[in-house]
Amino acid sequence: MLLRFGFNEVIIRDRNALKKFVNKMFSEELEKIDWEETTAKIAAKTEHDVIAALNKEVLTVEDFMALISPAAEPYLEQMARLSMKYTQERFGKTISMYIPLYISNACTNFCVYCGFNHNNKFERTTLTEEQIEAECKAIRELGPFENLLIVTGEHPSIAGVDYIEKALKIARPYFNNLSIEVMPLKSEDYYRLTQSGLNGVVCFQETYNKARYNVYHPKGMKSIFDWRVNGFDRMGMAGVHKIGMGVLIGLEDWRTDVAMMAYHLRYLQKKYWKTRYSVNFPRMRPSESGFQPNVTMTDKQLAQVTFAFRIFEHDVDISYSTRENPTFRENMMKLGVTSMSAGSKTEPGGYTHAQEALEQFHVSDERSPIDVANDIRSLGYEVVWKDWDKVFD
């Protein structure tokens, strides 16, 4: 029988297999992957493992582990050349530009590292419909953006599905490609939003270390690990066109976290094979929370992860936000990154007027969108402001 998840189609001939396929979520797969064992596997990778991975066209997660291991550090130049080759073969010399629109910083979560933490005693801001439209108009004046990422804190009663749907409908006349980064939703809610103009969903698992997840997420809906990690399945079932995933660098061992994300990506690609995917590994930036990272990642290590992901998965979109500094972003643009944000404001209402609204984090690259675009062109690359069109909806 033919099973459809949005535009994803899977042929399953056995009813028992069908039931198992539909009910299975990634949390079940994750139970089979031990965190400590994965950490040890990465540490044990050898020069031989790295060379073998670099000589493969199709890599396994085990190969990916070799490329992010300390054993791969002497091979960064070779990895960079291979990453650039695959990137240009799949994407050409182009960089897709997007911009975030924060519409609410109300949040019921207590994430210890986030400026939106419910404990932070700042006045919360949730934009009205008129304010959302004013922000859309202000963004259009910054540059010819067509890719908009709508962001809210996770507060069901203030920034719930109805509110998000209204925001999508307001933004739709101004932008061709609409994505959201909001609380994880039910599959039927994701489907409902796709009918209102939604093209993509971005969600950060933050860390895949289930044993320590609640150290960083002690209360609120985000404290429920399985609900969050299975949200990507619910997106796939709803037929979301593009799914963005990421881990926050600074919480747990970054090598183990990105390896877990590689497992997750392969699982999703197999099950929802027509969906497009993007990955992101932002390094923690200062915020009002005052949280200090448990682990750090150098520029060299972030480059290594970027190269490794491109070699592992040639078609995945690799995104860098304004968390990263301008020089590093420009260097990595030529070596694996395919999309960037520019001119970002991380507080609601930030595009229409400067105000003391609570930011999620402080940005590092403060160049204007036009300056970023000009710098990209000066390096011989084309700026792509739109990669999806309403005509295809």
N, C-alpha and C positions, 0 to 999 in steps of 0.2 A: 504494500500500500504506500501511497505517496503522502508524506507528512510535510506540512508547510509551517514555517515560522516566519511570518512576514513574507519576504522574497526568498528566504532560505528554504530549500526543498531537500528532503531526505527520503530515500526509498527503504522501507523496512517491511520484511515479508512475514514476520512472526509476531503475533499479538502480544506475547509475553515480552518479546524484545522491544516492542513498541512502548509498552507500559514502563519498562525499565528505562528506556531512552528518554521519555518525557519527564519522568519523575527524578531522574538523576541530576544532581547539581554538583558544582565544583567542590563544595565542602566535603563530599564523599571522596573525591579524588585526593584532596589535600590530606585526608586522614592517612593515606598510604605513603605520604612523603614526610619523612621525619626531618625536623629542622636541624637538629644536631648532626645527624648523619649527612645531610646535604652540606653543612658547613665543613665537615671533615672531608667529604669528597672533593670539594673545591680546593681545599688546602693541599690535598694529596696529588693534584694534577701535576704532570711532569712536562718537560720540554717536548718529549715525544708526543704527548697528548695534544699539545698546542699545534705542533707541526701537522699532525694528522687532521686536526680540525680545519686548519688553513688550506688544506689540499682537497677538501670536500666541497661539492656544490650544494648538497643538501645536508644540513647539520641536525643532530639530535640535541636535546637539552644537555646531555653529558658533554657534547662537544662545546656547547655554549659555556658550560662551567669551566672548561679548560681556557677559553678565551678571556674570562673575567678573573682568572686565578693569578696569583703572583708569578707563576711560571710563564705567563704570557707577556710580562712587562718588557723583556728584551725584544719582543716582536711587534712593538707598537707601530713602528714605521711601516712594516709589512701589512699590519692590520689596517692602518690608515689608507694605504694605497688601495687595498681590496675594498674597503668601505666606500671610498670615493668612486671606484669603478662601478660597484653595484648601484650606488645612489644615482649616478649619472645615467646608467642604463635604464633605470626604472622611472626616474623623475626628471631627467635632463638637468640643465643648470637653472633650476627654478627654486624659489622659496615662497611658500604660501604664507600669507599674512592674516592674522586674526586679532581681535581685540576683545577683552572681557568687559562685560557690563554687570557690575554689582548692583543689585536692586534691593537687597535686604541683608542686614547683618544681625538680625534676630536669630538666636540659636539656643536650643535646649541642651546642647552637648557640653561636656566639660573637658574637652581635649586640652591637655596640659601645655601644648606647644602653640596653640592658635590664639590669635588676637580676638576672635569671635567667642572665645570661652564664656559660657554663661556666667561664670563668677566675676568676669571683668565688669566693674561698676561704671560703665559708660552708657550714655543715652543711645538707645538703638534706633536705627533709621530704616524704615521700609518705604520705598518710593510709591507714590500714588500713580495712577494710570497716566495722568498728565505729566508727572515728573519723568516717568519711563520714556514717554514720547520725546520729551525735551532732551533727555540724554541721547536718544537715538539720533536726533537732529544734530546735536553737538558732535557726536562721533563722526557723522557724515562730513562735517566740516573739517575734521582732522585729517582725513584721507579717504580714498575711495574704497573703504572696507566693505566687503560683502560677507565675510565670515565673522559672525558674532557669537560669543560665548556668554550666555546669561548665567549669572552666579548668585546664589543665595546662601545664607546660613541655613542650618537644618532646624526648622521650626514649623511643624505640621499645621498649627492653627493660624499662623501668621503668613508663612510662605509655603502654603500647601499647593496641591495640584490645581485648584481653581485659580489661584493667584499666578502660578507659573503659566497656565494656559492663557490667561489674559495678557501676560507680558509677551508671550510668543505672538499672539495676534496683533499686538501693538507694533512689535518689531518687524513683523513679516513684510510690510510694504517698503521698509527701508533696507533690508538685507536679504540676500538670496539663500544664505546658508546659516541656519540657526542651530546652535548646540546649547546644552544646559549642563551646569555642574551644581547639582542640588542634592537633597537627601535621597537615598535609595528609595525607589517606588515599587509598587506592585506592577506586574507585567501588563495588566489591563490599563493602568494609568499611563505607562510608557506608550502603549498603543494609542490611547486617547490623544496624547500629546503629538504623536506622529501625524494624526489627522488635523492638527492645528498648526502644522508647519515645522515640527521638530525633525531635524535631520540626524543629529548626533548627541551622544551623552558621554560626558567625562566623569569618571569616578576614581578617586584614589583609595586604594585599599590601605594606604599608609604603611602598614607592615603586615607580612604574612605570618609572623611569629604569634600564633594563637595563644601560647602559654603566657606571653607578656603583653598581649594586645590591650588588656584592660588596665595595665599600668599607665598607659597613655590616654585611654578612653574609659575613665572610671564610671561615668554616668551618662544617661541620655540614650537615644536610639542608636547612636554610633557605637555604643558599648557592646552591641550584639554582633559578634564577629561573623557568624554564619549568614545573618540577614544581609550584611554588607557584601561579603564575598560572593554570595549567590545572586546578588543584584545584576551581575553581568549576564548570567543565564536569563534573567527576566527581561533584560534589554534585548537579547538575541531572540527570545520567544516573541517579543512584541514587534520584531522586524525593524529595529532601529538601524538606520543606514550605516552609521559609523560609531564605533565604541572606542573611547579613550580610557586607558588604564595607566596607573602609575603607583610608585612607592615613594614615600617621603624619606630622603636621605638624611639621617641624623638620629633615627630612633634605634634601629637594630643593625646588626652586621649587614652592610650594604650588598656584599656579594651574595649572601644567602637570600636576601630579599629579592634582588633582581633575578636570581635563578628561579625562585618561586613564581615570579611574574612570567618568566619564560615558559614554565610548565603551564600556567594559567592561559597564556596566549595560545599555545598549541592546542590545548583542550577546546578553547572557544573556536578556533579556526576549523577544527575538525567537525564541530557540531553545528556551527552557524557559518558555513563556508562562503557565503556570498557577502557577508558583512565586512566592511573595511575596519581596520584597527589602527590605533595610534598608541605609542608608549611615551611615557614621560618619567623622568627621575629627578625631580627638583631637589636641590640642596636647601636645607632649612635656612630661612632668613630671619632676622630679628623681628619680633612682634611685641605687642603689649603684654603678652604672657610672661616674657622674661625667661622662658625655658632655654636652657643651654643644651646643644646637641650632645648625645651620648657618643656618637661616632662622627668623624669628619671624612670628607671625600675631597681629595685634591683635584685640581684641574686635570692633571694627568690621568687620574683614576676615572673621572667623569668621561674623558675622551676615550679611555679604554672600554668602558661600558657602552658608549655610543657606537664605537667601531664593532664591538662584539654583537650588539643587537642587529646592526645592519648586515653583518656577515651571516648571522643566524637566520634572519628573516628579511629578505631583500625588498619586499613590498610594503612593509610596515612604515607608517608615518612616524617620524621621530621629532618630537616637539620640544623646543626650549622657550621658556617664558622670560619675562623681564627680571626674574630672580637672578639670572646670570649677568655678568658684566659685559659691556659692549664688545670689547676686544676678543674675549673668549667666544662669544656668540658668533662673531664674524669668522673667526678661524674655523669653528666647527661647522659652519654653514657649508663650507667647501668639502667637508669630510664625512657627512652623514646626516646632518640635521635637515629636515625638509619643511618644517613650519615654525613660525615664530610669532609671538605677540609683540605689539609695539604701542607705545603711548599709554600703557596700562595705568588705570586708577583702581585701587583695591578697596575704595570706600564708596558706598552708595551716594550718588549725586556728584561724584568727583569730576565729571566732564562738564557740567554746566556751571559750577562755581566751586571755588576752594572753600571747604568747610571742615570742621573738626569732627567729622564722622569717624567712627572706629574702623581702622584698616585691618584687613586680615593679616597682611605682612608688608614690610617695606620693600619697594622695588630697588633693583640695582642698576638697570639700564633705563635711564630717564630721558633718552633721546625722543624727539617727536617722531611720529610715524613717517613723515616726509623725509626727515633726516636718516632714519633707518633705511627707507627705500632707496634713497640716493646712495648711501654707503653700500648697499647690496649691489646696485647697478655698477658702481665703480669697481667692483670685484668681478665683473663680467657675468653676473647672474641676473635673471629676469624675476621681477616681483609679480607674484600671482595674488591678486586681491580676491579672486572668486574661484572656487573649485566645485561648485554645485549650483544648479540653476533651477528656479521654480518650474521651468518648462518640463522637468523630469518628474515632478511630483504627481 
